[in-house]
């Protein structure tokens, strides 16, 4: 649903947050074909199109991105369940 509503999500967030507010899109998280892209609210939709990001995605919004929280979490090894 996130990607089908990405324009609405961007519009609503821009009503409450500045254009330079950080956003990360994680496509196919935890899978071998995972893609990540960090951007800001002003460029969100444009970057989604430019980098061909498609569902399923996780949209992370906020300063945790610049505080390296997401970088730390992405380095944690989680065993795959079969």
Secondary structure, 3 states (H helix, E strand, C coil): CCCCCHHHHHHHHHCCCCCCCEEEEEECCCCCCCEEEEEEHHHHHHHHHHCCCCCCEEEEECCCCCCCHHHHHHCCCCCCCC
